[in-house]
């Protein structure tokens, strides 16, 4: 932390990659969490939102969750929220520095309420139906035909997760089509 100095550039990718490198090795029974505090204006290093989302999603491979806190005027809320989604964590907006303690305290309290360290949603669709999106979560369509899997991250005790599933249906004929399970 002593080596960090404020400047006019934001290299989110370098920070995420360094955090991921610190997670190398077995986590054991511990719940791991990385918190990114940024304005989300990635203008150095990897700046492509899809590439940054891929890095965020890779934290799950290290039994970790990435949460983000957006700050500053004109911050990139879309990117910060997407990174939290792909990192299976939470997103918060820091309007005033005085609220930082509250946000961090809630994030840490959630860590102590982990019911399952990893979860996934599996959707099996009917013939000709495809899953095209699940609320922005990364889709795994490679497992078996007609099935989409989505890593949904940690589950907190008593919490609910809601998903919007977008399906593509055949429109070349009039018929009843089973959506699936």
VENSUL-V141896 format. One record per pair of residues at least 24 apart in sequence whose C-alpha atoms are under 8 Angstrom apart, sorted by the first residue. I is the first residue (numbers start at 0). J is the second residue. If there is no record, write none. Layout:
I,J + I,J
This chain:
8,41 + 8,42 + 8,43 + 9,37 + 9,38 + 9,39 + 9,40 + 9,41 + 9,42 + 9,43 + 10,41 + 10,42 + 10,43 + 10,44 + 10,45 + 11,37 + 11,39 + 11,41 + 11,43 + 11,44 + 11,45 + 11,46 + 11,51 + 12,41 + 12,44 + 12,45 + 12,46 + 12,51 + 12,54 + 13,44 + 13,45 + 15,54 + 15,55 + 16,54 + 19,58 + 19,61 + 22,61 + 22,63 + 23,61 + 24,61 + 25,61 + 26,61 + 26,62 + 30,62 + 30,63 + 30,110 + 30,113 + 30,116 + 31,62 + 31,63 + 31,64 + 32,63 + 32,64 + 32,65 + 32,66 + 32,110 + 33,63 + 33,64 + 33,65 + 33,66 + 34,65 + 34,66 + 34,67 + 34,68 + 35,65 + 35,66 + 35,67 + 35,68 + 36,67 + 36,68 + 36,69 + 36,70 + 37,67 + 37,68 + 37,69 + 37,70 + 38,69 + 38,70 + 38,71 + 38,72 + 38,73 + 38,74 + 38,75 + 39,69 + 39,74 + 39,75 + 39,76 + 39,78 + 39,79 + 40,74 + 40,75 + 48,78 + 51,82 + 52,81 + 52,82 + 52,85 + 52,86 + 53,85 + 55,82 + 55,83 + 55,85 + 55,86 + 56,82 + 56,85 + 56,86 + 56,87 + 56,137 + 57,86 + 58,86 + 59,86 + 59,87 + 59,117 + 59,152 + 62,116 + 62,117 + 64,88 + 64,152 + 64,153 + 65,89 + 66,90 + 67,91 + 68,92 + 68,93 + 69,93 + 70,94 + 81,135 + 84,135 + 84,136 + 85,136 + 85,137 + 86,152 + 87,151 + 87,152 + 87,153 + 88,152 + 88,153 + 109,155 + 110,155 + 112,155 + 112,156 + 113,153 + 113,154 + 113,155 + 113,156 + 114,153 + 114,154 + 114,155 + 114,156 + 115,153 + 115,154 + 115,155 + 116,152 + 116,153 + 116,154 + 117,150 + 117,151 + 117,152 + 117,153 + 117,154 + 118,150 + 118,151 + 118,152 + 118,153 + 118,154 + 119,148 + 119,149 + 119,150 + 119,151 + 119,152 + 120,148 + 120,149 + 120,150 + 120,151 + 121,146 + 121,147 + 121,148 + 121,149 + 122,146 + 122,147 + 122,148 + 122,179 + 122,180 + 123,147 + 123,179 + 123,180 + 124,177 + 124,178 + 124,179 + 124,180 + 125,176 + 125,177 + 125,178 + 125,179 + 126,176 + 126,177 + 127,168 + 127,169 + 128,166 + 128,167 + 128,168 + 128,169 + 128,178 + 129,166 + 129,167 + 129,168 + 130,164 + 130,165 + 130,166 + 130,167 + 131,164 + 131,165 + 131,166 + 131,167 + 132,163 + 132,164 + 132,165 + 132,166 + 133,162 + 133,163 + 133,164 + 133,165 + 134,162 + 134,163 + 134,164 + 134,165
